């Protein structure tokens, strides 16, 4: 098991390398999910750093995940953007999955905005909807916080009250209203993947209180909350998991739907950043 000192050394080495490539202190971190890579189009770029060059960084293996950090200004705020994230189903540990979140904190991040593509469970949703995540259920077989805890990073037993910042939830609702954009709200369930769910599983997750299911976000949010970051998160509903109305779904379809809904989410995130 990696010791706290080893983890600190790895975070320090990654941070120092990034700082050697670009002199930039971001306030807001943004994680882009499947099919959402062009959300960066509105960012005035100051520079990029490839994941493969950063010490101890995992590398993206998933289609539509570019694998680079982007630094720049979005609506007057300094941001760092992960164009591509890491998943448990790729074989990474939870600590590897959230390693970039720890590094972004060291670089100056105070707020994390996460996005993902998700399957809808709520029958009031439809493919192409944007869902504001108001809470989550961790259905992953673990947590990035398992193991020795460094109290300088966060508490041993973090309170999960208001993981998704209430002020930012209000900001997102108000921003969407001004944008004349109808958004859904709901509970996101994080699952391992990579296979999609059976009809029986969709039915179970709906009974448990889920509105959408996906294969990411929860580990990063836990790590960000643990280290004191405020969190705002969105899902694009790319397909519907209605157990009595199932149909085949492919990754190509997910990426297509995410791409079609992306301009709306891009503008919503940009306006939220402006209002932070």
Order of alpha helices (4+ residues) and beta strands (2+ residues): alpha-beta-beta-beta-beta-alpha-beta-beta-alpha-beta-alpha-beta-alpha-beta-alpha
